[in-house]
Amino acid sequence: MVMQEFVHNFNGFFSFPSRCHVRILNDEDKPFVVICSQGINQGTSITNDAEKLRAQIEKKLLQEGFSLLYECKKYLKN
């Protein structure tokens, strides 16, 4: 089941406008998965900016009332 799917805009190296596609999957009997794909990006590689990107996506989701940390902990308890 896809929980969230969106395009995330971010400032890459030297504040170069960049973006990636994010898809969050959460099936009850499968691992919780967050996928960031590069296909639509013409800026900084998501591989080169992964740590900053993770924090930005987590902040965006928290503003929408969705906690990655909560979802991950819920999965680990099962």
PyMOL Python script that loads the backbone (N, CA, C, O; Angstrom):
from pymol import cmd

cmd.read_pdbstr("""\
ATOM      1  N   MET A   1       0.842  -1.170   0.000  1.00  0.00           N
ATOM      2  CA  MET A   1       0.000   0.000   0.000  1.00  0.00           C
ATOM      3  C   MET A   1       0.897   1.246   0.000  1.00  0.00           C
ATOM      4  O   MET A   1       1.816   1.347   0.813  1.00  0.00           O
ATOM      5  N   VAL A   2       0.635   2.179  -0.895  1.00  0.00           N
ATOM      6  CA  VAL A   2       1.374   3.438  -0.938  1.00  0.00           C
ATOM      7  C   VAL A   2       0.732   4.389   0.060  1.00  0.00           C
ATOM      8  O   VAL A   2      -0.446   4.727  -0.059  1.00  0.00           O
ATOM      9  N   MET A   3       1.517   4.820   1.050  1.00  0.00           N
ATOM     10  CA  MET A   3       1.001   5.755   2.063  1.00  0.00           C
ATOM     11  C   MET A   3       1.133   7.201   1.614  1.00  0.00           C
ATOM     12  O   MET A   3       0.228   8.012   1.817  1.00  0.00           O
ATOM     13  N   GLN A   4       2.254   7.512   1.009  1.00  0.00           N
ATOM     14  CA  GLN A   4       2.555   8.873   0.562  1.00  0.00           C
ATOM     15  C   GLN A   4       3.301   8.776  -0.750  1.00  0.00           C
ATOM     16  O   GLN A   4       4.068   7.840  -0.977  1.00  0.00           O
ATOM     17  N   GLU A   5       3.068   9.755  -1.615  1.00  0.00           N
ATOM     18  CA  GLU A   5       3.824   9.839  -2.860  1.00  0.00           C
ATOM     19  C   GLU A   5       3.832  11.305  -3.278  1.00  0.00           C
ATOM     20  O   GLU A   5       2.779  11.933  -3.393  1.00  0.00           O
ATOM     21  N   PHE A   6       5.033  11.847  -3.504  1.00  0.00           N
ATOM     22  CA  PHE A   6       5.132  13.264  -3.836  1.00  0.00           C
ATOM     23  C   PHE A   6       6.489  13.577  -4.458  1.00  0.00           C
ATOM     24  O   PHE A   6       7.423  12.778  -4.392  1.00  0.00           O
ATOM     25  N   VAL A   7       6.572  14.763  -5.065  1.00  0.00           N
ATOM     26  CA  VAL A   7       7.837  15.280  -5.577  1.00  0.00           C
ATOM     27  C   VAL A   7       8.383  16.219  -4.513  1.00  0.00           C
ATOM     28  O   VAL A   7       7.683  17.113  -4.036  1.00  0.00           O
ATOM     29  N   HIS A   8       9.641  16.005  -4.148  1.00  0.00           N
ATOM     30  CA  HIS A   8      10.279  16.835  -3.126  1.00  0.00           C
ATOM     31  C   HIS A   8      11.313  17.737  -3.790  1.00  0.00           C
ATOM     32  O   HIS A   8      12.264  17.255  -4.407  1.00  0.00           O
ATOM     33  N   ASN A   9      11.122  19.045  -3.661  1.00  0.00           N
ATOM     34  CA  ASN A   9      12.080  20.029  -4.169  1.00  0.00           C
ATOM     35  C   ASN A   9      13.084  20.349  -3.070  1.00  0.00           C
ATOM     36  O   ASN A   9      12.711  20.519  -1.910  1.00  0.00           O
ATOM     37  N   PHE A  10      14.360  20.430  -3.439  1.00  0.00           N
ATOM     38  CA  PHE A  10      15.380  20.762  -2.444  1.00  0.00           C
ATOM     39  C   PHE A  10      16.512  21.530  -3.112  1.00  0.00           C
ATOM     40  O   PHE A  10      16.700  21.464  -4.326  1.00  0.00           O
ATOM     41  N   ASN A  11      17.256  22.254  -2.294  1.00  0.00           N
ATOM     42  CA  ASN A  11      18.435  22.956  -2.783  1.00  0.00           C
ATOM     43  C   ASN A  11      19.628  22.018  -2.687  1.00  0.00           C
ATOM     44  O   ASN A  11      20.005  21.574  -1.602  1.00  0.00           O
ATOM     45  N   GLY A  12      20.211  21.730  -3.834  1.00  0.00           N
ATOM     46  CA  GLY A  12      21.363  20.847  -3.878  1.00  0.00           C
ATOM     47  C   GLY A  12      22.653  21.617  -3.665  1.00  0.00           C
ATOM     48  O   GLY A  12      22.662  22.676  -3.039  1.00  0.00           O
ATOM     49  N   PHE A  13      23.731  21.081  -4.187  1.00  0.00           N
ATOM     50  CA  PHE A  13      25.029  21.739  -4.064  1.00  0.00           C
ATOM     51  C   PHE A  13      24.949  23.157  -4.618  1.00  0.00           C
ATOM     52  O   PHE A  13      24.351  23.397  -5.667  1.00  0.00           O
ATOM     53  N   PHE A  14      25.554  24.077  -3.902  1.00  0.00           N
ATOM     54  CA  PHE A  14      25.599  25.489  -4.285  1.00  0.00           C
ATOM     55  C   PHE A  14      24.193  26.065  -4.487  1.00  0.00           C
ATOM     56  O   PHE A  14      23.992  26.954  -5.314  1.00  0.00           O
ATOM     57  N   SER A  15      23.221  25.546  -3.718  1.00  0.00           N
ATOM     58  CA  SER A  15      21.815  25.965  -3.773  1.00  0.00           C
ATOM     59  C   SER A  15      21.174  25.744  -5.135  1.00  0.00           C
ATOM     60  O   SER A  15      20.224  26.440  -5.493  1.00  0.00           O
ATOM     61  N   PHE A  16      21.687  24.777  -5.900  1.00  0.00           N
ATOM     62  CA  PHE A  16      21.127  24.469  -7.214  1.00  0.00           C
ATOM     63  C   PHE A  16      19.766  23.805  -7.045  1.00  0.00           C
ATOM     64  O   PHE A  16      19.666  22.803  -6.338  1.00  0.00           O
ATOM     65  N   PRO A  17      18.704  24.337  -7.678  1.00  0.00           N
ATOM     66  CA  PRO A  17      17.367  23.736  -7.544  1.00  0.00           C
ATOM     67  C   PRO A  17      17.374  22.271  -7.996  1.00  0.00           C
ATOM     68  O   PRO A  17      17.820  21.952  -9.098  1.00  0.00           O
ATOM     69  N   SER A  18      16.878  21.400  -7.135  1.00  0.00           N
ATOM     70  CA  SER A  18      16.887  19.964  -7.403  1.00  0.00           C
ATOM     71  C   SER A  18      15.561  19.379  -6.934  1.00  0.00           C
ATOM     72  O   SER A  18      14.822  20.018  -6.185  1.00  0.00           O
ATOM     73  N   ARG A  19      15.265  18.165  -7.375  1.00  0.00           N
ATOM     74  CA  ARG A  19      14.039  17.508  -6.926  1.00  0.00           C
ATOM     75  C   ARG A  19      14.173  16.001  -7.078  1.00  0.00           C
ATOM     76  O   ARG A  19      15.004  15.498  -7.834  1.00  0.00           O
ATOM     77  N   CYS A  20      13.322  15.294  -6.329  1.00  0.00           N
ATOM     78  CA  CYS A  20      13.286  13.844  -6.422  1.00  0.00           C
ATOM     79  C   CYS A  20      11.852  13.373  -6.186  1.00  0.00           C
ATOM     80  O   CYS A  20      11.017  14.109  -5.661  1.00  0.00           O
ATOM     81  N   HIS A  21      11.595  12.158  -6.577  1.00  0.00           N
ATOM     82  CA  HIS A  21      10.292  11.537  -6.360  1.00  0.00           C
ATOM     83  C   HIS A  21      10.400  10.690  -5.097  1.00  0.00           C
ATOM     84  O   HIS A  21      11.344   9.914  -4.946  1.00  0.00           O
ATOM     85  N   VAL A  22       9.433  10.838  -4.187  1.00  0.00           N
ATOM     86  CA  VAL A  22       9.432  10.082  -2.930  1.00  0.00           C
ATOM     87  C   VAL A  22       8.170   9.233  -2.880  1.00  0.00           C
ATOM     88  O   VAL A  22       7.069   9.710  -3.153  1.00  0.00           O
ATOM     89  N   ARG A  23       8.353   7.969  -2.528  1.00  0.00           N
ATOM     90  CA  ARG A  23       7.218   7.063  -2.350  1.00  0.00           C
ATOM     91  C   ARG A  23       7.433   6.312  -1.049  1.00  0.00           C
ATOM     92  O   ARG A  23       8.505   5.755  -0.814  1.00  0.00           O
ATOM     93  N   ILE A  24       6.405   6.298  -0.200  1.00  0.00           N
ATOM     94  CA  ILE A  24       6.467   5.603   1.084  1.00  0.00           C
ATOM     95  C   ILE A  24       5.477   4.444   1.033  1.00  0.00           C
ATOM     96  O   ILE A  24       4.286   4.633   0.787  1.00  0.00           O
ATOM     97  N   LEU A  25       5.993   3.250   1.270  1.00  0.00           N
ATOM     98  CA  LEU A  25       5.179   2.032   1.222  1.00  0.00           C
ATOM     99  C   LEU A  25       5.052   1.455   2.622  1.00  0.00           C
ATOM    100  O   LEU A  25       6.026   1.399   3.374  1.00  0.00           O
ATOM    101  N   ASN A  26       3.848   1.029   2.963  1.00  0.00           N
ATOM    102  CA  ASN A  26       3.634   0.440   4.278  1.00  0.00           C
ATOM    103  C   ASN A  26       2.560  -0.631   4.174  1.00  0.00           C
ATOM    104  O   ASN A  26       1.371  -0.348   4.323  1.00  0.00           O
ATOM    105  N   ASP A  27       2.983  -1.857   3.920  1.00  0.00           N
ATOM    106  CA  ASP A  27       2.082  -3.002   3.935  1.00  0.00           C
ATOM    107  C   ASP A  27       2.247  -3.703   5.273  1.00  0.00           C
ATOM    108  O   ASP A  27       3.355  -3.808   5.799  1.00  0.00           O
ATOM    109  N   GLU A  28       1.148  -4.177   5.811  1.00  0.00           N
ATOM    110  CA  GLU A  28       1.199  -4.765   7.151  1.00  0.00           C
ATOM    111  C   GLU A  28       2.147  -5.945   7.267  1.00  0.00           C
ATOM    112  O   GLU A  28       2.769  -6.131   8.313  1.00  0.00           O
ATOM    113  N   ASP A  29       2.272  -6.744   6.222  1.00  0.00           N
ATOM    114  CA  ASP A  29       3.095  -7.945   6.325  1.00  0.00           C
ATOM    115  C   ASP A  29       4.455  -7.802   5.640  1.00  0.00           C
ATOM    116  O   ASP A  29       5.152  -8.794   5.425  1.00  0.00           O
ATOM    117  N   LYS A  30       4.834  -6.556   5.295  1.00  0.00           N
ATOM    118  CA  LYS A  30       6.111  -6.311   4.624  1.00  0.00           C
ATOM    119  C   LYS A  30       6.854  -5.182   5.332  1.00  0.00           C
ATOM    120  O   LYS A  30       6.248  -4.414   6.079  1.00  0.00           O
ATOM    121  N   PRO A  31       8.159  -5.076   5.102  1.00  0.00           N
ATOM    122  CA  PRO A  31       8.928  -3.987   5.722  1.00  0.00           C
ATOM    123  C   PRO A  31       8.449  -2.608   5.269  1.00  0.00           C
ATOM    124  O   PRO A  31       7.982  -2.433   4.144  1.00  0.00           O
ATOM    125  N   PHE A  32       8.575  -1.649   6.160  1.00  0.00           N
ATOM    126  CA  PHE A  32       8.284  -0.244   5.885  1.00  0.00           C
ATOM    127  C   PHE A  32       9.380   0.282   4.960  1.00  0.00           C
ATOM    128  O   PHE A  32      10.562   0.081   5.240  1.00  0.00           O
ATOM    129  N   VAL A  33       9.014   0.953   3.860  1.00  0.00           N
ATOM    130  CA  VAL A  33       9.992   1.358   2.851  1.00  0.00           C
ATOM    131  C   VAL A  33       9.779   2.803   2.427  1.00  0.00           C
ATOM    132  O   VAL A  33       8.650   3.223   2.174  1.00  0.00           O
ATOM    133  N   VAL A  34      10.874   3.566   2.352  1.00  0.00           N
ATOM    134  CA  VAL A  34      10.857   4.908   1.772  1.00  0.00           C
ATOM    135  C   VAL A  34      11.782   4.877   0.566  1.00  0.00           C
ATOM    136  O   VAL A  34      12.957   4.528   0.683  1.00  0.00           O
ATOM    137  N   ILE A  35      11.244   5.245  -0.601  1.00  0.00           N
ATOM    138  CA  ILE A  35      12.020   5.214  -1.838  1.00  0.00           C
ATOM    139  C   ILE A  35      12.153   6.634  -2.375  1.00  0.00           C
ATOM    140  O   ILE A  35      11.155   7.331  -2.558  1.00  0.00           O
ATOM    141  N   CYS A  36      13.384   7.056  -2.626  1.00  0.00           N
ATOM    142  CA  CYS A  36      13.648   8.333  -3.293  1.00  0.00           C
ATOM    143  C   CYS A  36      14.263   7.988  -4.635  1.00  0.00           C
ATOM    144  O   CYS A  36      15.281   7.299  -4.697  1.00  0.00           O
ATOM    145  N   SER A  37      13.652   8.461  -5.705  1.00  0.00           N
ATOM    146  CA  SER A  37      14.188   8.151  -7.031  1.00  0.00           C
ATOM    147  C   SER A  37      14.628   9.414  -7.746  1.00  0.00           C
ATOM    148  O   SER A  37      14.094  10.501  -7.526  1.00  0.00           O
ATOM    149  N   GLN A  38      15.586   9.243  -8.581  1.00  0.00           N
ATOM    150  CA  GLN A  38      16.281  10.337  -9.249  1.00  0.00           C
ATOM    151  C   GLN A  38      15.666  10.740 -10.577  1.00  0.00           C
ATOM    152  O   GLN A  38      15.972  11.825 -11.072  1.00  0.00           O
ATOM    153  N   GLY A  39      14.819   9.926 -11.175  1.00  0.00           N
ATOM    154  CA  GLY A  39      14.375  10.082 -12.546  1.00  0.00           C
ATOM    155  C   GLY A  39      13.987  11.476 -13.004  1.00  0.00           C
ATOM    156  O   GLY A  39      14.248  11.826 -14.155  1.00  0.00           O
ATOM    157  N   ILE A  40      13.374  12.287 -12.150  1.00  0.00           N
ATOM    158  CA  ILE A  40      12.893  13.603 -12.568  1.00  0.00           C
ATOM    159  C   ILE A  40      13.863  14.722 -12.223  1.00  0.00           C
ATOM    160  O   ILE A  40      13.596  15.882 -12.536  1.00  0.00           O
ATOM    161  N   ASN A  41      14.970  14.402 -11.592  1.00  0.00           N
ATOM    162  CA  ASN A  41      15.892  15.422 -11.090  1.00  0.00           C
ATOM    163  C   ASN A  41      16.895  15.855 -12.147  1.00  0.00           C
ATOM    164  O   ASN A  41      17.480  15.024 -12.842  1.00  0.00           O
ATOM    165  N   GLN A  42      17.087  17.152 -12.258  1.00  0.00           N
ATOM    166  CA  GLN A  42      18.144  17.663 -13.117  1.00  0.00           C
ATOM    167  C   GLN A  42      19.147  18.453 -12.285  1.00  0.00           C
ATOM    168  O   GLN A  42      19.932  19.234 -12.822  1.00  0.00           O
ATOM    169  N   GLY A  43      19.115  18.248 -10.994  1.00  0.00           N
ATOM    170  CA  GLY A  43      20.010  18.959 -10.093  1.00  0.00           C
ATOM    171  C   GLY A  43      20.977  18.013  -9.421  1.00  0.00           C
ATOM    172  O   GLY A  43      21.484  17.076 -10.037  1.00  0.00           O
ATOM    173  N   THR A  44      21.226  18.267  -8.154  1.00  0.00           N
ATOM    174  CA  THR A  44      22.156  17.467  -7.360  1.00  0.00           C
ATOM    175  C   THR A  44      21.631  16.044  -7.187  1.00  0.00           C
ATOM    176  O   THR A  44      20.438  15.840  -6.962  1.00  0.00           O
ATOM    177  N   SER A  45      22.506  15.085  -7.290  1.00  0.00           N
ATOM    178  CA  SER A  45      22.148  13.681  -7.100  1.00  0.00           C
ATOM    179  C   SER A  45      21.646  13.449  -5.687  1.00  0.00           C
ATOM    180  O   SER A  45      22.212  13.975  -4.729  1.00  0.00           O
ATOM    181  N   ILE A  46      20.588  12.663  -5.553  1.00  0.00           N
ATOM    182  CA  ILE A  46      20.078  12.361  -4.218  1.00  0.00           C
ATOM    183  C   ILE A  46      21.086  11.540  -3.423  1.00  0.00           C
ATOM    184  O   ILE A  46      21.086  11.593  -2.193  1.00  0.00           O
ATOM    185  N   THR A  47      21.933  10.793  -4.094  1.00  0.00           N
ATOM    186  CA  THR A  47      22.972  10.027  -3.411  1.00  0.00           C
ATOM    187  C   THR A  47      23.963  10.952  -2.721  1.00  0.00           C
ATOM    188  O   THR A  47      24.426  10.654  -1.620  1.00  0.00           O
ATOM    189  N   ASN A  48      24.292  12.066  -3.354  1.00  0.00           N
ATOM    190  CA  ASN A  48      25.251  13.005  -2.786  1.00  0.00           C
ATOM    191  C   ASN A  48      24.670  13.857  -1.672  1.00  0.00           C
ATOM    192  O   ASN A  48      25.418  14.475  -0.914  1.00  0.00           O
ATOM    193  N   ASP A  49      23.371  13.899  -1.560  1.00  0.00           N
ATOM    194  CA  ASP A  49      22.727  14.783  -0.581  1.00  0.00           C
ATOM    195  C   ASP A  49      21.762  14.011   0.323  1.00  0.00           C
ATOM    196  O   ASP A  49      20.834  14.600   0.878  1.00  0.00           O
ATOM    197  N   ALA A  50      21.970  12.701   0.478  1.00  0.00           N
ATOM    198  CA  ALA A  50      21.011  11.820   1.150  1.00  0.00           C
ATOM    199  C   ALA A  50      20.712  12.216   2.593  1.00  0.00           C
ATOM    200  O   ALA A  50      19.551  12.182   3.002  1.00  0.00           O
ATOM    201  N   GLU A  51      21.723  12.589   3.375  1.00  0.00           N
ATOM    202  CA  GLU A  51      21.496  12.904   4.780  1.00  0.00           C
ATOM    203  C   GLU A  51      20.609  14.143   4.929  1.00  0.00           C
ATOM    204  O   GLU A  51      19.675  14.158   5.731  1.00  0.00           O
ATOM    205  N   LYS A  52      20.914  15.169   4.151  1.00  0.00           N
ATOM    206  CA  LYS A  52      20.114  16.391   4.211  1.00  0.00           C
ATOM    207  C   LYS A  52      18.704  16.133   3.677  1.00  0.00           C
ATOM    208  O   LYS A  52      17.722  16.642   4.218  1.00  0.00           O
ATOM    209  N   LEU A  53      18.621  15.357   2.638  1.00  0.00           N
ATOM    210  CA  LEU A  53      17.348  15.036   2.013  1.00  0.00           C
ATOM    211  C   LEU A  53      16.440  14.282   2.982  1.00  0.00           C
ATOM    212  O   LEU A  53      15.248  14.577   3.071  1.00  0.00           O
ATOM    213  N   ARG A  54      16.996  13.314   3.707  1.00  0.00           N
ATOM    214  CA  ARG A  54      16.211  12.555   4.690  1.00  0.00           C
ATOM    215  C   ARG A  54      15.599  13.480   5.725  1.00  0.00           C
ATOM    216  O   ARG A  54      14.417  13.362   6.048  1.00  0.00           O
ATOM    217  N   ALA A  55      16.395  14.398   6.245  1.00  0.00           N
ATOM    218  CA  ALA A  55      15.908  15.327   7.263  1.00  0.00           C
ATOM    219  C   ALA A  55      14.817  16.243   6.710  1.00  0.00           C
ATOM    220  O   ALA A  55      13.839  16.527   7.401  1.00  0.00           O
ATOM    221  N   GLN A  56      14.976  16.703   5.480  1.00  0.00           N
ATOM    222  CA  GLN A  56      13.980  17.576   4.871  1.00  0.00           C
ATOM    223  C   GLN A  56      12.660  16.847   4.647  1.00  0.00           C
ATOM    224  O   GLN A  56      11.591  17.401   4.901  1.00  0.00           O
ATOM    225  N   ILE A  57      12.733  15.613   4.174  1.00  0.00           N
ATOM    226  CA  ILE A  57      11.522  14.835   3.934  1.00  0.00           C
ATOM    227  C   ILE A  57      10.823  14.524   5.250  1.00  0.00           C
ATOM    228  O   ILE A  57       9.598  14.602   5.339  1.00  0.00           O
ATOM    229  N   GLU A  58      11.596  14.173   6.269  1.00  0.00           N
ATOM    230  CA  GLU A  58      11.009  13.892   7.580  1.00  0.00           C
ATOM    231  C   GLU A  58      10.309  15.133   8.127  1.00  0.00           C
ATOM    232  O   GLU A  58       9.210  15.024   8.672  1.00  0.00           O
ATOM    233  N   LYS A  59      10.920  16.305   7.994  1.00  0.00           N
ATOM    234  CA  LYS A  59      10.311  17.553   8.457  1.00  0.00           C
ATOM    235  C   LYS A  59       9.015  17.841   7.701  1.00  0.00           C
ATOM    236  O   LYS A  59       8.016  18.227   8.308  1.00  0.00           O
ATOM    237  N   LYS A  60       9.027  17.656   6.394  1.00  0.00           N
ATOM    238  CA  LYS A  60       7.826  17.871   5.569  1.00  0.00           C
ATOM    239  C   LYS A  60       6.693  16.959   6.023  1.00  0.00           C
ATOM    240  O   LYS A  60       5.552  17.401   6.163  1.00  0.00           O
ATOM    241  N   LEU A  61       7.007  15.685   6.252  1.00  0.00           N
ATOM    242  CA  LEU A  61       5.985  14.737   6.673  1.00  0.00           C
ATOM    243  C   LEU A  61       5.455  15.052   8.070  1.00  0.00           C
ATOM    244  O   LEU A  61       4.261  14.898   8.326  1.00  0.00           O
ATOM    245  N   LEU A  62       6.326  15.491   8.971  1.00  0.00           N
ATOM    246  CA  LEU A  62       5.879  15.870  10.317  1.00  0.00           C
ATOM    247  C   LEU A  62       4.894  17.028  10.262  1.00  0.00           C
ATOM    248  O   LEU A  62       3.931  17.056  11.028  1.00  0.00           O
ATOM    249  N   GLN A  63       5.120  17.982   9.366  1.00  0.00           N
ATOM    250  CA  GLN A  63       4.205  19.108   9.206  1.00  0.00           C
ATOM    251  C   GLN A  63       2.829  18.640   8.733  1.00  0.00           C
ATOM    252  O   GLN A  63       1.817  19.297   8.980  1.00  0.00           O
ATOM    253  N   GLU A  64       2.807  17.503   8.055  1.00  0.00           N
ATOM    254  CA  GLU A  64       1.552  16.924   7.577  1.00  0.00           C
ATOM    255  C   GLU A  64       0.965  15.921   8.576  1.00  0.00           C
ATOM    256  O   GLU A  64      -0.047  15.279   8.295  1.00  0.00           O
ATOM    257  N   GLY A  65       1.599  15.791   9.732  1.00  0.00           N
ATOM    258  CA  GLY A  65       1.104  14.895  10.765  1.00  0.00           C
ATOM    259  C   GLY A  65       1.527  13.441  10.604  1.00  0.00           C
ATOM    260  O   GLY A  65       0.894  12.549  11.170  1.00  0.00           O
ATOM    261  N   PHE A  66       2.582  13.190   9.847  1.00  0.00           N
ATOM    262  CA  PHE A  66       3.060  11.836   9.612  1.00  0.00           C
ATOM    263  C   PHE A  66       4.488  11.717  10.128  1.00  0.00           C
ATOM    264  O   PHE A  66       5.359  12.487   9.724  1.00  0.00           O
ATOM    265  N   SER A  67       4.731  10.775  11.005  1.00  0.00           N
ATOM    266  CA  SER A  67       6.059  10.608  11.595  1.00  0.00           C
ATOM    267  C   SER A  67       6.743   9.352  11.074  1.00  0.00           C
ATOM    268  O   SER A  67       6.279   8.238  11.317  1.00  0.00           O
ATOM    269  N   LEU A  68       7.850   9.536  10.354  1.00  0.00           N
ATOM    270  CA  LEU A  68       8.627   8.379   9.888  1.00  0.00           C
ATOM    271  C   LEU A  68       9.155   7.575  11.072  1.00  0.00           C
ATOM    272  O   LEU A  68       9.134   6.344  11.051  1.00  0.00           O
ATOM    273  N   LEU A  69       9.625   8.266  12.095  1.00  0.00           N
ATOM    274  CA  LEU A  69      10.170   7.581  13.266  1.00  0.00           C
ATOM    275  C   LEU A  69       9.106   6.709  13.929  1.00  0.00           C
ATOM    276  O   LEU A  69       9.377   5.563  14.289  1.00  0.00           O
ATOM    277  N   TYR A  70       7.906   7.245  14.089  1.00  0.00           N
ATOM    278  CA  TYR A  70       6.815   6.474  14.688  1.00  0.00           C
ATOM    279  C   TYR A  70       6.504   5.235  13.851  1.00  0.00           C
ATOM    280  O   TYR A  70       6.354   4.139  14.391  1.00  0.00           O
ATOM    281  N   GLU A  71       6.409   5.411  12.528  1.00  0.00           N
ATOM    282  CA  GLU A  71       6.095   4.287  11.650  1.00  0.00           C
ATOM    283  C   GLU A  71       7.191   3.223  11.706  1.00  0.00           C
ATOM    284  O   GLU A  71       6.895   2.028  11.718  1.00  0.00           O
ATOM    285  N   CYS A  72       8.454   3.652  11.739  1.00  0.00           N
ATOM    286  CA  CYS A  72       9.562   2.688  11.811  1.00  0.00           C
ATOM    287  C   CYS A  72       9.536   1.935  13.137  1.00  0.00           C
ATOM    288  O   CYS A  72       9.729   0.720  13.160  1.00  0.00           O
ATOM    289  N   LYS A  73       9.302   2.638  14.234  1.00  0.00           N
ATOM    290  CA  LYS A  73       9.248   1.987  15.541  1.00  0.00           C
ATOM    291  C   LYS A  73       8.088   1.015  15.615  1.00  0.00           C
ATOM    292  O   LYS A  73       8.210  -0.060  16.201  1.00  0.00           O
ATOM    293  N   LYS A  74       6.964   1.387  15.023  1.00  0.00           N
ATOM    294  CA  LYS A  74       5.792   0.505  15.001  1.00  0.00           C
ATOM    295  C   LYS A  74       6.129  -0.783  14.253  1.00  0.00           C
ATOM    296  O   LYS A  74       5.738  -1.870  14.678  1.00  0.00           O
ATOM    297  N   TYR A  75       6.845  -0.664  13.155  1.00  0.00           N
ATOM    298  CA  TYR A  75       7.233  -1.847  12.378  1.00  0.00           C
ATOM    299  C   TYR A  75       8.187  -2.720  13.187  1.00  0.00           C
ATOM    300  O   TYR A  75       8.053  -3.944  13.181  1.00  0.00           O
ATOM    301  N   LEU A  76       9.151  -2.111  13.884  1.00  0.00           N
ATOM    302  CA  LEU A  76      10.139  -2.881  14.632  1.00  0.00           C
ATOM    303  C   LEU A  76       9.530  -3.641  15.789  1.00  0.00           C
ATOM    304  O   LEU A  76      10.069  -4.668  16.203  1.00  0.00           O
ATOM    305  N   LYS A  77       8.408  -3.156  16.326  1.00  0.00           N
ATOM    306  CA  LYS A  77       7.755  -3.844  17.455  1.00  0.00           C
ATOM    307  C   LYS A  77       7.082  -5.131  17.013  1.00  0.00           C
ATOM    308  O   LYS A  77       6.865  -6.026  17.831  1.00  0.00           O
ATOM    309  N   ASN A  78       6.748  -5.239  15.733  1.00  0.00           N
ATOM    310  CA  ASN A  78       6.031  -6.430  15.239  1.00  0.00           C
ATOM    311  C   ASN A  78       6.935  -7.608  15.063  1.00  0.00           C
ATOM    312  O   ASN A  78       6.482  -8.677  14.656  1.00  0.00           O
TER     313      ASN A  78
END
""", "prot")
cmd.dss("prot")
cmd.show_as("cartoon", "prot")
cmd.util.cbc("prot")
cmd.orient("prot")
